Amino acid sequence: YCSPQPRLIYLSIVCVLGISAIIVAQWDRFATPKHRQTRAGVFLGLGLSGVVPTMHFTIAEGFVKATTVGQMGWFFLMAVMYITGAGLYAARIPERFFPGKFDIW
């Protein structure tokens, strides 16, 4: 509410990345092994979408306020979890070690 222009920009980016993630996850064209890196990249981008606004807040308001009021630690935890998930997905874990055991359909 204090910074409407950056808020609009950041929310627009998150919406575009979210829609991209839905498209990549649901469209059969992207289900091929050829597009595995594309899928991982889109999900990685979505996961890292909170880093730029967090850094912006940290620069604008200061590190102490960002860690206390801004809850910056939770954003970094989210980024680490998204990066870990994208890495596991790109490396095809656990499917690589147990082929066919984790098939849903």
C-alpha positions, 0 to 999 in steps of 0.5 A: 500500500505504500509503494503502489507502482513496484507492487503492481510490477512485482505482482504482474511478474508473479502472475505471468510466472504463475500462468507460465507454470500452469501452462508448462505443467498442463500442456502436453507439448511441454511434457516431453523430456526435451522440455524438462529444463524449460519446466524446471526453469519456469518453476525456478523462476516462480520460486525466485520471484520473491527475491527481487522484491525482498532485496528492494525492500531491504535496500529501501527500508534497511536490513534490520527492518527487513529481517524483523518487520519484512520477515526476510528469513521466510522469503529466503527459506521459500527460495531455498525450498523452490531451488531444491525442488527444481533441482530434484525435478531436473535431476529426476529424483526419485524416478531415476533411482526407482523407475516406475515406482512413483508413476501416478497413472 
